[in-house]
Amino acid sequence: MAGELQDKIAVITAAASGMGRETSLRFAEEGAHVVSVDIDVEAGAALLDDVKAAGGSAEFLAADLTDLGQIEDVAKAIEAAHGHVDVLFNHAGAAGPRGFDFDADQWEFQVNLNLRAPVFLTKLLLPLMGAGGSVIFTSSVSGLIASRNSPVYSTVKSGVLGFMRAIAAVGGADGIRANAICPGTVDTPMLKQFFQAPGESDTVLEERLASFKQAVPLGRISQPQEIAELVLFLAGERSSFITGVAVPIDGGYVAL
Ligand SMILES: NC(=O)c1ccc[n+]([C@@H]2O[C@H](COP(=O)([O-])OP(=O)(O)OC[C@H]3O[C@@H](n4cnc5c(N)ncnc54)[C@H](O)[C@@H]3O)[C@@H](O)[C@H]2O)c1
């Protein structure tokens, strides 16, 4: 039986870990050829092994997405190998510095990875997309509501939503959709970056997580597989009339 993304070319950034990895595995299971992009070569190779062991199709492009030149190289490689793109999941990002104690380098890193990378990769790959194309951005609940923890992260993740809406507006005439996912807290290696400063104990992490869960109506954090299901839905035909929206996937956190 044909999969939901049968023979589609699906580009996924930050594909080697967490939500990007689970989405890569799920897309491949649904018949897509996954072009996985990540800075971590070893984890990228492990992902390819797992996709192939499950009978799927994938390739890996190593890139530091804070570097504009490497983003251009990724786009050129995709154009040369495939000539078109069906799905682009702009997932790469990093947790932001705490409070207002940040410097210009930290600001620049956040802007470059969380905002400039998805903006430029989309700008470069959009001409390769056509009717039925779907661009999905990873924002955050912090792009929807204020984050006291990291105002810089809130700022760049809000910017992602502005760009997503612009792509929905300009892409609509060509049948290209754009949407964003806004995860709450997800059980991935990045979780520690949000809840634990360098040098702080695991007890502090556990206490902060316990108090965070009290603010979540469903009382827990999510698993990356739950996020992958939403990305799959937004990527394929089941969401054919949905564009320009930012979907919270947060156990109800922003409803309070
Ligand atoms: N985990 C959460 O609780 C959470 C919540 C909301 C939003 N997010 C967003 O999700 C995304 C991260 O996903 P995750 O939680 O699955 O993280 P993760 O830590 O599991 O994976 C991050 C991946 O990004 C890659 N990466 C890091 N820097 C890179 C760079 N410069 N160039 C290319 N790749 C790079 C890493 O190698 C790694 O494979 C980010 O956009 C983050 O802002 C995460």
The ligand as an SDF file (V2000), in Angstrom:
LIG
                    3D

 44 48  0  0  0  0  0  0  0  0999 V2000
   12.6580   20.1340   23.0110 N   0  0  0  0  0  0  0  0  0  0  0  0
   11.7650   21.0400   23.3290 C   0  0  0  0  0  0  0  0  0  0  0  0
   11.2140   21.0450   24.4470 O   0  0  0  0  0  0  0  0  0  0  0  0
   11.3600   22.1050   22.3240 C   0  0  0  0  0  0  0  0  0  0  0  0
   10.2070   22.8430   22.5500 C   0  0  0  0  0  0  0  0  0  0  0  0
    9.7970   23.7910   21.6220 C   0  0  0  0  0  0  0  0  0  0  0  0
   10.5390   23.9700   20.4820 C   0  0  0  0  0  0  0  0  0  0  0  0
   11.6750   23.2460   20.2930 N   0  0  0  0  0  0  0  0  0  0  0  0
   12.4070   23.4680   19.0520 C   0  0  0  0  0  0  0  0  0  0  0  0
   12.6590   22.2100   18.4370 O   0  0  0  0  0  0  0  0  0  0  0  0
   13.9010   22.2740   17.7340 C   0  0  0  0  0  0  0  0  0  0  0  0
   14.9200   21.2990   18.3200 C   0  0  0  0  0  0  0  0  0  0  0  0
   14.4240   20.0550   18.3470 O   0  0  0  0  0  0  0  0  0  0  0  0
   14.6910   18.9090   19.4190 P   0  0  0  0  0  0  0  0  0  0  0  0
   14.0860   19.2520   20.7160 O   0  0  0  0  0  0  0  0  0  0  0  0
   14.2170   17.7490   18.6820 O   0  0  0  0  0  0  0  0  0  0  0  0
   16.2630   18.9920   19.6890 O   0  0  0  0  0  0  0  0  0  0  0  0
   17.4630   17.9480   19.8080 P   0  0  0  0  0  0  0  0  0  0  0  0
   18.3930   18.5420   20.7800 O   0  0  0  0  0  0  0  0  0  0  0  0
   16.9720   16.5570   20.0080 O   0  0  0  0  0  0  0  0  0  0  0  0
   18.1060   18.0110   18.3260 O   0  0  0  0  0  0  0  0  0  0  0  0
   18.6850   19.1620   17.8210 C   0  0  0  0  0  0  0  0  0  0  0  0
   19.4160   18.7900   16.5470 C   0  0  0  0  0  0  0  0  0  0  0  0
   19.8690   19.9960   15.9490 O   0  0  0  0  0  0  0  0  0  0  0  0
   21.1750   19.7740   15.4550 C   0  0  0  0  0  0  0  0  0  0  0  0
   21.8790   21.0570   15.3440 N   0  0  0  0  0  0  0  0  0  0  0  0
   22.3150   21.8270   16.3760 C   0  0  0  0  0  0  0  0  0  0  0  0
   22.9600   22.9030   15.9010 N   0  0  0  0  0  0  0  0  0  0  0  0
   22.9270   22.8120   14.5370 C   0  0  0  0  0  0  0  0  0  0  0  0
   23.4530   23.6130   13.4880 C   0  0  0  0  0  0  0  0  0  0  0  0
   24.1430   24.7390   13.7600 N   0  0  0  0  0  0  0  0  0  0  0  0
   23.2610   23.2310   12.2160 N   0  0  0  0  0  0  0  0  0  0  0  0
   22.5810   22.0670   11.9410 C   0  0  0  0  0  0  0  0  0  0  0  0
   22.0690   21.2740   12.9010 N   0  0  0  0  0  0  0  0  0  0  0  0
   22.2370   21.6380   14.1900 C   0  0  0  0  0  0  0  0  0  0  0  0
   21.8080   18.8470   16.4800 C   0  0  0  0  0  0  0  0  0  0  0  0
   22.9500   18.1900   15.9690 O   0  0  0  0  0  0  0  0  0  0  0  0
   20.6510   17.9160   16.8050 C   0  0  0  0  0  0  0  0  0  0  0  0
   20.6530   16.7860   15.9530 O   0  0  0  0  0  0  0  0  0  0  0  0
   14.3920   23.6820   17.8680 C   0  0  0  0  0  0  0  0  0  0  0  0
   13.9260   24.4630   16.8060 O   0  0  0  0  0  0  0  0  0  0  0  0
   13.7590   24.0980   19.1900 C   0  0  0  0  0  0  0  0  0  0  0  0
   13.7160   25.4890   19.3100 O   0  0  0  0  0  0  0  0  0  0  0  0
   12.1070   22.3150   21.1810 C   0  0  0  0  0  0  0  0  0  0  0  0
  1  2  1  0
  2  3  2  0
  2  4  1  0
  4  5  1  0
  4 44  2  0
  5  6  2  0
  6  7  1  0
  7  8  2  0
  8  9  1  0
  8 44  1  0
  9 10  1  0
  9 42  1  0
 10 11  1  0
 11 12  1  0
 11 40  1  0
 12 13  1  0
 13 14  1  0
 14 15  2  0
 14 16  1  0
 14 17  1  0
 17 18  1  0
 18 19  2  0
 18 20  1  0
 18 21  1  0
 21 22  1  0
 22 23  1  0
 23 24  1  0
 23 38  1  0
 24 25  1  0
 25 26  1  0
 25 36  1  0
 26 27  1  0
 26 35  1  0
 27 28  2  0
 28 29  1  0
 29 30  1  0
 29 35  2  0
 30 31  1  0
 30 32  2  0
 32 33  1  0
 33 34  2  0
 34 35  1  0
 36 37  1  0
 36 38  1  0
 38 39  1  0
 40 41  1  0
 40 42  1  0
 42 43  1  0
M  CHG  2   8   1  16  -1
M  END
$$$$
